[in-house]
Amino acid sequence: MNTEILGVILIYGAAVALALPLGRYIAKVFTGDKTFLDPIFNPLEKLFFRFSGIDPAKEMNWKQSLVALLTINVIWFILSMLVLTNMSWLPLNPDGNPSMSADLAFNTSVSFVTNTNLQHYSGESGLSYLGQLILMLWQFISAGTGIAICAVVFIAMKERTAEKLGNFYNLLVKSSLR
């Protein structure tokens, strides 16, 4: 049997086998039930909330969750644009890579903030180390925001309300850390 086909079958089988236990775990995380990883992650989450001044127990409605999502994405987008268009003089650029043009930086920033990760540049030779670090961070944050807003939608469907949907920031931190 071809090893590539065997690899595809093994990956598919692993995904199916792990779907239920990992789904149950993340459901417990989002509902606030105890998990075996709480002693590791709870102190980190508390540190994030203390540093940011966010009360994770404060309930948000759908409008507040949407504003939080859009605010985070706009901030990340602006920061990404600033880094990509000013790479040439920012630190962590030992190769002396030039800054991106505004249109390329816009396309790259939008794609990484929305977790599509479209790249129209030549990887390591087109970005400074700082640019690469920023884009790798966005890959995690954009996935975390997507999971968090998905959790808000699932909570709304479960509770059949649009008023008390948990805290978007709490869900974002949990989805990013866990």
Summary of the structure (lengths in Angstrom):
residues: 178
radius of gyration: 19.4
end to end distance: 36.8
largest distance: 56.5
contacts: 472
relative contact order: 0.14
helix: 70%
strand: 0%
